[in-house]
């Protein structure tokens, strides 16, 4: 039992070290948003490529890539909703 407790304490120490370096684990809301907008982006990219609509294709690429550049959850949702509105507005 003590080995399990020592391992948990060591893992918490590793998380604290990562936090000191400025790295943090994403929240569940962030992960959900990144996956959601990534799937929407993939669908938009495939649709744009299939129908030869470059606007849809590039908005889809944007939806798939931008979560890698955004660190705050509210910004993730704000940009994602904005790009989805762009998909809707430029659907031709």
Secondary structure, 3 states (H helix, E strand, C coil): CHHHHHHHHHHHHHHHHHHHCCCCCCCHHHHHHHHHHHHHHHHHHHHHHHCCCHHHHHHHHHHHHHHHCCCCHHHHHHHHHHHHHHHHHCCC
